[in-house]
Amino acid sequence: MVEQINTEKFDELLKGEQPVVCDFYANWCGPCKMLAPVMEQVSERLHDKAVFVKVDVDENMELASRYGVMSIPLVAVFEKGELKAKNLGYMSKTEAEEFLTKNL
C-alpha cells in the first residue's frame, strides 16, 4: 500500500532504517493518476524492501523544492536519508519493478 504523507512524516521516515520510495505527484496531473495504480501494484510486491509513500507537491511545496522536483510524476528512492535514484514520468508496471529492483 502507498500511503499519502506530508513533509513531517516524510522526514520521520527518512530517519528510519528502511529505504523509502516516494511518488511525488499532484491531483491535477494525468500521468500521475495513471502511475498511482502501478505504484500500488509494485508496492504490494516489494513491500518488504521499502516503505512506499506519495507526496502531493502542491500541499508540500517545501519538500518538493528541497529535492528539486520540477516535473511530475517523479518516483524517488531514498536510502539512509539520502536520495539514491529517481525516475521522471509515467512507468509501466514492468518498468517500475525494474527501476525499483535495481535501486533497492
Sequence and secondary structure as in RCSB ss.txt:
>XXXX:A:sequence
MVEQINTEKFDELLKGEQPVVCDFYANWCGPCKMLAPVMEQVSERLHDKAVFVKVDVDENMELASRYGVMSIPLV
AVFEKGELKAKNLGYMSKTEAEEFLTKNL
>XXXX:A:secstr
  EE  HHHHHHHHTSSS EEEEEE TT HHHHHHHHHHHHHHHHHTTT EEEEEETTT HHHHHHTT  SSSEE
EEEETTEEEEEEES   HHHHHHHHHHH 
